[in-house]
Amino acid sequence: MITKDTTLAEIVKDPQKTEILSKHNLPCLSCPFAKMEMEELKLGAVCQTYGIDIDKLLEDLNK
């Protein structure tokens, strides 16, 4: 189960989940700096920073 405390590194291991992140316009997927920090970047913090609806994203990721 993916939560707001799940790191991006854990999520992007699954190509289907990466596609969902992309559909929600998560900018970290194309950011070279984020790629170096994915082990520390938590989904909730990224969503808060970029104004992404965490509840809708979590719903889609956990289907």
Protein Blocks (a to p, Z undefined) as FASTA:
>chain_A
ZZfkbcfklmmmpmklmmmmmmnopaklmmmklmmmmmmmcfklmmmmnopafklmmmmm
mZZ
